[in-house]
Amino acid sequence: MAKAQILVVEDEGIIAQDIQNTLKKLGYAVPAIAYSGKEGIEKAQEIQPDLVLMDIVLGGGIDGIEAAEQIRRRFHIPVVYLTAYADEKTLERAKITEPFGYILKPFEEKELYITIEMALYKHEMERRLKESQQWLTTTLKSIGDAVIATDINGCVIFMNPIAESLTGWKQKEASGKHLKKVFNIINEKTGKQVDDPVTRVLREGIVVGLANHTILISKDGTRRSIDDSGAPIKDENGKIIGVVLVFRDVSEKRRIEQELMKADKLNSLGILAGGVAHDFNNILTAILGNIILAKEFTRPGEKIYERLIEAEKASLRAKGLAQQLLTFSSGGAPIKKTMFISELLKESALFALSGSNVQCEFSISNNLWAVEIDEGQINQAINNLIINAIQSMPEGGRIKLTAENVTVSEGGKKGRYVKISIVDQGIGIPKEHLPKIFEPYFTTKQKGSGLGLAIVYSIIKKHGGYIEVETELGVGTTFKVYLPASLKNVFVRKGLKEKIQTGKGKILVMDDEELVRKVVGEMLVFLGYEVEFAEEGIEAIELYKKAKAQGQPFDVIIMDLTIPIGMGGKETINKLLEIDPTVKAIVSSGYSTDPVMTEFTKYGFKGFIIKPFKIKELGEVLYRVIMEK
């Protein structure tokens, strides 16, 4: 596949060269650099690049905005603006030129790459759509678009088959009716009725078109985005005797535009999630670790102990919220463990119900089979289903959550499952909406994102399960979630008073955050281990080699996966394995959807632990790794 050619227009030579080097590193071709707006226009005409990166502030008479407008109008080449300034006046001028992106200096490579890829994708989609429209117009000229003709009074006298299809009216039943009855149009954003173009044509005697965002509502209630124009029909003397209305369905064009906007938002959220996860979970590790350590020096029943319990729960909820952001943005693979989920179901439901006027009745079997799940993701799925149920009952009501063992013996889903049912007393789901409820962005709620049930579906599917829905208008809806039962050894989830696994040995902690090193060190000392620290990979390797040479090797290394300034866990384990193939290392990260965390053994690690973690989790993973032969 040929490299995308990008023309750089930047009057600062050093910056231009740096951008050129970055683009080449990202896999793009840079055939030329222009140092002024005039030169940029000339180079664009000569080279015909795939995209232009344009600095707004340029010397030489023609600034970046004027140059971009000429390039767009004359050569139809997409432009992405680069600037160190983002004042409102400049933004308003830039908007008029319909840019494909806007990047503030200084920028990260990833930001540049995403903006360019989205611009190229959007331009390609527009090109394809334009080609499709041209082909369709040429092919269907003999038939034409949807056509409605009216008399001088605006009453329908003719409709072609396409117009019949789009409006839902047959010509026989529409004939003689006023156009407003047959051609029902509203504004997509306001929902208000739009005046039909026939009235304007009759009044002004000119060709008129509809405003953007016009929706045609057919006889059966189907909504379509349309473009149209109305033109006067004149007799041989030039007298207006009627109006011809020509319109077409542009729903696909609108859908592509909306998908591109949503893709922009998702990409932004993905970048945000990746950046936030590392720092936020490091801070949570320090908070949660200190809370748990403090709790060990108090006794159950004391006021301070109860306060620490509440603080611990809040920290774990914060961890769950961070994890939801990561799951939403990247759809990462589940990090599974085998466990019983009775308590998880109750806690997830009660958390989602907090502050609502809805009550929940639980009916959970005492002998539920174990399941192999990502606890955070299943917590999120149950949260979303409960929230969906709450939103269906604005006046309040009752939800029933049941969980039981079932064996499915029919169809392609045979096997043993834990079946979770969530029943509400809400308004129900119309039958025509049922096939779409798990589609991304589909929503019937005014403030809904259309992502809640799509995320549930994605999570359950990744766990090898499936979902069924039963609904009745005015009665309520039941969501049935089937999670495959597991035969593996069970991780017993008993709550906050479980026994902590202590041990002995020498541990090296590698993390760039002092707060994390300090609290993890205190946890390890509490567990009975000796501890040394390294801020990044090079230091960790030197300490490991030194300890091994002195005959006092480390039993385990706990290393942070991501270290922005320095060698991170992935590179460090590779070098340590060259030195000592028997090295035992545990990878730690708050970014749980990273492939290294989901397939840690593939990269040479013996275990993993997700930040923030409890002292019990740390004790368990250390004991397991140390005892492994």
Helices and strands as residue ranges (DSSP letters): E 6-9, H 13-25, E 33-34, H 37-47, E 51-55, H 64-75, E 79-83, H 88-96, E 101-104, H 109-139, E 146-151, E 156-159, H 161-167, H 171-174, H 179-182, E 184-187, H 197-204, E 208-209, E 214-217, E 223-234, E 240-249, H 251-295, H 303-330, E 337-339, H 342-353, E 358-364, E 371-373, H 375-391, E 397-408, G 411-413, E 415-423, G 431-436, H 452-462, E 466-472, E 476-484, E 506-510, H 514-527, E 530-534, H 537-549, E 556-560, H 569-579, E 585-589, H 595-598, G 600-603, E 607-610, H 615-627
